[in-house]
Amino acid sequence: MAHIAAELGVSRPTAHKWVRRWRTEGEAGLADRSSQPRRGPRTAPRPPPNNRSAS
């Protein structure tokens, strides 16, 4: 695996991650993904919606 990772120019953990995604999801698992975190530990929760009826 190390020589394949070197040929691709990525680290061994990244190569393993790609192989794992390919095995579980097929070609769809190799599509580009956002590297943005799904949520942050310091983000404030969203306030509850305002349920007042407009009069």
C-alpha angles and dihedrals in degrees: 000000000000093000092049091050090050091051090051092046094237135113122266092250090054091049090050090049091052092049091048091050091048092050094049101035105021119218091338088066090063095059117116114274132196115256090207112117114253089228137356128232092228100046117115118239116255115263116249115265118265105253097187114126116234112245 
